[in-house]
Amino acid sequence: MFKKIFGLTMLLVLIGIVIGNFIDHRNENKTNETEDSDTYLYDVTGDTNVKGGAIAPAESVGIEQGKLAPDFELETLDGEQFKLSDLQGKKVILNFWATWCPPCREEMPGMQQYYEENQDEVVVVAVNLTDKDTSEQAARNFIDEYGFTYPIPLDRDGDIAKEYGVIVVPTTYFIGTDGIVQQPRVAGPLEYDYMTEMVNALN
């Protein structure tokens, strides 16, 4: 009798292990599928460990290459009115960011350097996703701390990020002098050389 009970117990334990392994395997596959989906950024730096912060569902498609960049008007951190269409005739790097995003914080000094050295030809615009950021004051403190001088419009309602299909931050669009998005959008941090390459390809 004892042998039968022991054998049945062992059988149940083995079945439990098999079921547990099966469930773990399915969960792992789901995690990998999620990480490979459009909800996460695509690395453009060569560092496969870099991740951005997901802020929108993957069905957000953004503005396709060859389409007119939607115009918008927002107040900047300086209290000025910024209108994208006022930059027509110049090349534009349109970046979306938030203070809680480490890759955003890492790329912005390089954007400042690029802006300082090329502002006669290109304007760097860094739209703060104020509705999803820690606070407007956090953005102000960060900008003041590092002395960034390119325009920082505040997307307080999140409408512009939604219109541009911003899935993760940072996300960047490269806009030509005609107001057309001339390169595929980039989800992930930018480096100086990459900005140079993309801007040189703009008309």
C-alpha positions in Angstrom: 0.0 0.0 0.0 2.8 2.4 0.9 4.6 1.7 -2.4 1.4 2.6 -4.3 1.0 5.9 -2.4 4.7 6.7 -2.9 4.5 5.9 -6.6 1.4 8.0 -7.1 3.0 10.9 -5.2 6.1 10.8 -7.3 4.0 10.7 -10.5 2.0 13.8 -9.4 5.3 15.6 -8.6 6.7 14.8 -12.0 3.5 16.0 -13.7 3.7 19.2 -11.7 7.3 19.8 -12.8 6.4 19.2 -16.5 3.4 21.6 -16.2 5.5 24.2 -14.4 8.2 24.0 -17.1 5.7 24.4 -19.8 4.1 27.5 -18.2 7.6 29.1 -17.7 8.5 28.4 -21.3 5.3 30.1 -22.6 5.8 33.1 -20.3 9.4 33.4 -21.5 8.3 33.3 -25.2 5.7 36.0 -24.5 8.3 38.2 -22.9 10.6 37.8 -25.8 7.8 38.6 -28.3 6.9 41.7 -26.4 10.5 42.9 -26.2 10.9 42.4 -30.0 7.7 44.3 -30.8 7.4 47.9 -31.9 6.5 48.8 -28.3 10.3 49.0 -27.5 12.9 51.0 -29.2 15.2 49.8 -32.0 18.9 50.4 -31.1 20.8 52.7 -33.3 24.0 52.9 -31.3 25.2 49.3 -31.5 24.5 48.8 -27.8 22.0 46.0 -27.6 21.3 46.7 -23.9 19.9 50.2 -24.6 16.2 50.5 -23.9 13.8 53.4 -24.0 10.6 53.9 -22.2 7.3 52.7 -23.7 4.6 55.3 -23.6 2.1 54.3 -26.2 0.7 51.1 -27.8 2.5 49.5 -30.7 -0.3 50.2 -33.1 0.8 53.9 -33.2 2.5 54.1 -36.6 3.9 57.6 -36.6 4.6 59.8 -39.6 5.9 57.9 -42.6 8.9 58.9 -44.6 7.8 61.2 -47.5 4.8 62.7 -45.6 4.5 66.3 -44.5 5.4 66.8 -40.9 2.2 67.9 -39.1 2.5 71.5 -38.0 2.0 72.4 -34.3 2.3 75.3 -32.0 3.4 74.9 -28.4 4.8 77.1 -25.6 8.5 76.5 -24.8 10.2 76.4 -21.5 11.2 80.0 -22.1 7.5 81.0 -22.4 7.8 81.7 -26.1 5.5 80.4 -28.8 7.1 77.8 -31.0 5.5 76.9 -34.4 7.1 74.1 -36.5 6.1 75.6 -39.8 8.1 78.8 -39.0 11.2 76.6 -39.6 10.4 75.8 -43.2 13.5 76.4 -45.3 15.7 74.8 -42.6 16.5 71.2 -41.8 15.0 70.1 -38.6 15.8 67.4 -36.1 12.5 66.9 -34.2 13.1 64.9 -31.0 10.6 63.7 -28.3 12.0 63.1 -24.8 11.2 63.0 -21.1 13.4 63.5 -18.0 12.8 59.9 -16.6 14.3 58.4 -19.8 18.0 57.6 -19.4 18.8 57.4 -23.2 17.1 60.8 -23.6 19.4 62.3 -20.9 22.4 60.7 -22.5 21.8 61.9 -26.1 20.9 65.5 -25.3 24.4 66.9 -24.7 25.4 65.5 -28.1 22.3 67.2 -29.6 23.4 70.4 -28.0 26.9 70.1 -29.5 25.5 69.3 -32.9 23.1 72.3 -32.7 25.8 74.7 -31.6 28.0 73.7 -34.6 25.3 73.5 -37.2 22.5 75.9 -36.2 22.9 77.9 -39.4 21.7 74.9 -41.4 19.7 72.8 -39.0 17.4 73.4 -36.0 17.3 70.9 -33.2 13.8 70.9 -31.5 13.3 68.7 -28.4 9.6 68.3 -27.5 9.2 67.5 -23.8 6.4 65.0 -23.2 5.2 67.1 -20.3 2.0 65.1 -19.7 4.0 61.9 -19.2 7.1 63.5 -17.5 7.7 63.7 -13.8 6.8 67.4 -13.8 7.3 70.5 -15.9 9.7 71.7 -13.2 11.8 68.5 -13.6 12.2 69.3 -17.3 13.1 72.9 -16.4 15.7 71.9 -13.8 17.3 69.4 -16.2 17.5 71.9 -19.1 18.9 74.6 -16.8 21.4 72.3 -15.2 23.0 71.4 -18.6 22.4 74.7 -20.4 20.7 73.4 -23.4 19.8 76.2 -25.8 17.8 74.6 -28.6 14.0 75.0 -28.5 12.2 72.9 -25.8 8.4 73.0 -26.6 6.1 71.6 -24.0 3.6 69.0 -25.1 1.4 69.4 -22.0 -1.6 67.6 -23.4 0.2 64.8 -25.2 -1.5 65.7 -28.5 1.6 66.2 -30.5 3.2 63.0 -29.4 0.0 61.2 -30.3 -0.1 62.8 -33.7 3.5 61.8 -34.4 2.9 58.3 -33.2 5.6 58.4 -30.5 5.8 54.9 -29.1 9.0 55.2 -27.1 11.3 58.0 -26.0 13.5 59.2 -27.3 12.0 59.3 -30.8 13.4 61.5 -33.6 12.2 62.7 -37.0 14.4 64.2 -39.6 12.6 66.9 -41.6 13.8 68.5 -44.8 13.7 72.2 -45.8 10.3 71.5 -47.5 8.7 70.3 -44.3 8.7 66.7 -45.4 9.9 63.8 -43.2 12.7 62.6 -45.4 14.1 59.8 -43.3 12.5 56.9 -41.3 11.9 57.9 -37.7 14.4 56.8 -35.2 13.4 55.2 -31.9 16.4 55.3 -29.6 19.3 57.6 -28.6 21.2 59.4 -31.3 24.9 59.9 -31.6 26.7 62.9 -33.2 27.9 61.0 -36.3 24.5 59.5 -36.9 22.9 63.0 -36.8 25.4 64.2 -39.2 24.7 61.3 -41.6 20.9 61.8 -41.4 21.0 65.6 -41.8 23.4 65.4 -44.8 20.9 63.2 -46.5 18.1 65.8 -46.1 17.2 68.2 -48.9 
